[in-house]
Amino acid sequence: MKITPEIKNELKQIMWDYSVSDDVLCDVFEGKTATFSLNKEKLYARLLLSVKWYKLLSFIGVNGLKEMLTDDVIHLIRIKDMREKFIYARDTLYGIS
Protein backbone atom coordinates (compact mmCIF):
# COMPACT_ATOMS: atom_id res chain seq x y z
CA MET A 1 0.00 0.00 0.00
CA LYS A 2 1.38 3.40 -0.97
CA ILE A 3 1.65 6.14 1.59
CA THR A 4 -0.25 9.39 1.04
CA PRO A 5 0.32 12.71 2.81
CA GLU A 6 -2.81 12.07 4.89
CA ILE A 7 -1.59 8.66 6.05
CA LYS A 8 1.86 10.07 6.79
CA ASN A 9 0.30 12.74 8.98
CA GLU A 10 -1.82 10.18 10.85
CA LEU A 11 1.20 7.93 11.37
CA LYS A 12 3.18 10.77 12.90
CA GLN A 13 0.31 11.54 15.27
CA ILE A 14 -0.35 7.99 16.44
CA MET A 15 3.30 6.96 16.72
CA TRP A 16 4.29 9.81 19.02
CA ASP A 17 5.73 7.38 21.56
CA TYR A 18 8.18 5.74 19.12
CA SER A 19 11.55 7.25 18.35
CA VAL A 20 11.42 6.60 14.61
CA SER A 21 12.03 8.98 11.72
CA ASP A 22 9.25 9.78 9.27
CA ASP A 23 11.09 7.94 6.50
CA VAL A 24 11.43 4.76 8.57
CA LEU A 25 7.78 4.99 9.59
CA CYS A 26 6.75 5.24 5.94
CA ASP A 27 8.99 2.31 5.00
CA VAL A 28 7.45 0.18 7.77
CA PHE A 29 3.96 1.12 6.60
CA GLU A 30 4.80 0.11 3.03
CA GLY A 31 6.34 -3.17 4.25
CA LYS A 32 9.84 -2.29 3.06
CA THR A 33 11.45 -2.60 6.50
CA ALA A 34 10.83 -3.30 10.18
CA THR A 35 12.48 -2.14 13.37
CA PHE A 36 13.22 -4.01 16.55
CA SER A 37 9.81 -3.17 18.01
CA LEU A 38 7.72 -2.12 15.02
CA ASN A 39 6.51 -3.94 11.95
CA LYS A 40 3.76 -3.41 9.38
CA GLU A 41 1.21 -5.49 11.29
CA LYS A 42 1.72 -3.55 14.54
CA LEU A 43 1.46 -0.29 12.66
CA TYR A 44 -1.76 -1.40 10.94
CA ALA A 45 -3.27 -2.51 14.26
CA ARG A 46 -2.47 0.85 15.83
CA LEU A 47 -4.00 2.68 12.87
CA LEU A 48 -7.17 0.62 13.15
CA LEU A 49 -7.47 1.38 16.85
CA SER A 50 -6.46 5.04 16.68
CA VAL A 51 -8.05 6.50 13.55
CA LYS A 52 -11.78 6.72 12.97
CA TRP A 53 -13.07 4.11 10.53
CA TYR A 54 -14.47 6.50 7.92
CA LYS A 55 -11.34 8.63 8.01
CA LEU A 56 -9.24 5.51 7.30
CA LEU A 57 -11.66 4.52 4.57
CA SER A 58 -11.27 7.91 2.90
CA PHE A 59 -7.45 7.72 3.05
CA ILE A 60 -6.84 4.13 1.99
CA GLY A 61 -10.10 2.92 0.47
CA VAL A 62 -11.78 -0.45 0.68
CA ASN A 63 -8.82 -2.33 -0.80
CA GLY A 64 -6.47 -0.75 1.74
CA LEU A 65 -8.76 -1.80 4.58
CA LYS A 66 -8.90 -5.33 3.19
CA GLU A 67 -5.11 -5.38 3.17
CA MET A 68 -5.00 -4.17 6.77
CA LEU A 69 -7.60 -6.55 8.17
CA THR A 70 -5.56 -9.75 8.11
CA ASP A 71 -5.58 -12.38 10.83
CA ASP A 72 -2.06 -11.32 11.87
CA VAL A 73 -3.15 -7.71 12.38
CA ILE A 74 -6.42 -8.54 14.11
CA HIS A 75 -4.60 -10.95 16.43
CA LEU A 76 -2.52 -8.03 17.73
CA ILE A 77 -5.63 -6.24 19.00
CA ARG A 78 -5.88 -7.13 22.67
CA ILE A 79 -9.45 -6.01 23.37
CA LYS A 80 -11.74 -8.89 22.47
CA ASP A 81 -14.74 -6.73 21.54
CA MET A 82 -12.62 -4.65 19.17
CA ARG A 83 -11.13 -7.78 17.61
CA GLU A 84 -14.62 -9.12 16.97
CA LYS A 85 -15.72 -5.82 15.41
CA PHE A 86 -12.77 -5.84 13.02
CA ILE A 87 -13.45 -9.48 12.11
CA TYR A 88 -17.04 -8.50 11.36
CA ALA A 89 -15.86 -5.51 9.29
CA ARG A 90 -13.44 -7.70 7.34
CA ASP A 91 -16.09 -10.31 6.66
CA THR A 92 -18.48 -7.58 5.52
CA LEU A 93 -15.88 -6.08 3.17
CA TYR A 94 -15.33 -9.50 1.63
CA GLY A 95 -19.06 -10.24 1.44
CA ILE A 96 -18.93 -13.10 3.94
CA SER A 97 -22.11 -13.56 5.97
C-alpha positions as CSV (number, residue, x, y, z in Angstrom):
1,M,0.0,0.0,0.0
2,K,1.4,3.4,-1.0
3,I,1.7,6.1,1.6
4,T,-0.2,9.4,1.0
5,P,0.3,12.7,2.8
6,E,-2.8,12.1,4.9
7,I,-1.6,8.7,6.0
8,K,1.9,10.1,6.8
9,N,0.3,12.7,9.0
10,E,-1.8,10.2,10.9
11,L,1.2,7.9,11.4
12,K,3.2,10.8,12.9
13,Q,0.3,11.5,15.3
14,I,-0.4,8.0,16.4
15,M,3.3,7.0,16.7
16,W,4.3,9.8,19.0
17,D,5.7,7.4,21.6
18,Y,8.2,5.7,19.1
19,S,11.5,7.2,18.3
20,V,11.4,6.6,14.6
21,S,12.0,9.0,11.7
22,D,9.3,9.8,9.3
23,D,11.1,7.9,6.5
24,V,11.4,4.8,8.6
25,L,7.8,5.0,9.6
26,C,6.8,5.2,5.9
27,D,9.0,2.3,5.0
28,V,7.5,0.2,7.8
29,F,4.0,1.1,6.6
30,E,4.8,0.1,3.0
31,G,6.3,-3.2,4.3
32,K,9.8,-2.3,3.1
33,T,11.4,-2.6,6.5
34,A,10.8,-3.3,10.2
35,T,12.5,-2.1,13.4
36,F,13.2,-4.0,16.6
37,S,9.8,-3.2,18.0
38,L,7.7,-2.1,15.0
39,N,6.5,-3.9,11.9
40,K,3.8,-3.4,9.4
41,E,1.2,-5.5,11.3
42,K,1.7,-3.6,14.5
43,L,1.5,-0.3,12.7
44,Y,-1.8,-1.4,10.9
45,A,-3.3,-2.5,14.3
46,R,-2.5,0.8,15.8
47,L,-4.0,2.7,12.9
48,L,-7.2,0.6,13.2
49,L,-7.5,1.4,16.8
50,S,-6.5,5.0,16.7
51,V,-8.0,6.5,13.6
52,K,-11.8,6.7,13.0
53,W,-13.1,4.1,10.5
54,Y,-14.5,6.5,7.9
55,K,-11.3,8.6,8.0
56,L,-9.2,5.5,7.3
57,L,-11.7,4.5,4.6
58,S,-11.3,7.9,2.9
59,F,-7.5,7.7,3.0
60,I,-6.8,4.1,2.0
61,G,-10.1,2.9,0.5
62,V,-11.8,-0.5,0.7
63,N,-8.8,-2.3,-0.8
64,G,-6.5,-0.8,1.7
65,L,-8.8,-1.8,4.6
66,K,-8.9,-5.3,3.2
67,E,-5.1,-5.4,3.2
68,M,-5.0,-4.2,6.8
69,L,-7.6,-6.5,8.2
70,T,-5.6,-9.7,8.1
71,D,-5.6,-12.4,10.8
72,D,-2.1,-11.3,11.9
73,V,-3.1,-7.7,12.4
74,I,-6.4,-8.5,14.1
75,H,-4.6,-11.0,16.4
76,L,-2.5,-8.0,17.7
77,I,-5.6,-6.2,19.0
78,R,-5.9,-7.1,22.7
79,I,-9.4,-6.0,23.4
80,K,-11.7,-8.9,22.5
81,D,-14.7,-6.7,21.5
82,M,-12.6,-4.6,19.2
83,R,-11.1,-7.8,17.6
84,E,-14.6,-9.1,17.0
85,K,-15.7,-5.8,15.4
86,F,-12.8,-5.8,13.0
87,I,-13.5,-9.5,12.1
88,Y,-17.0,-8.5,11.4
89,A,-15.9,-5.5,9.3
90,R,-13.4,-7.7,7.3
91,D,-16.1,-10.3,6.7
92,T,-18.5,-7.6,5.5
93,L,-15.9,-6.1,3.2
94,Y,-15.3,-9.5,1.6
95,G,-19.1,-10.2,1.4
96,I,-18.9,-13.1,3.9
97,S,-22.1,-13.6,6.0
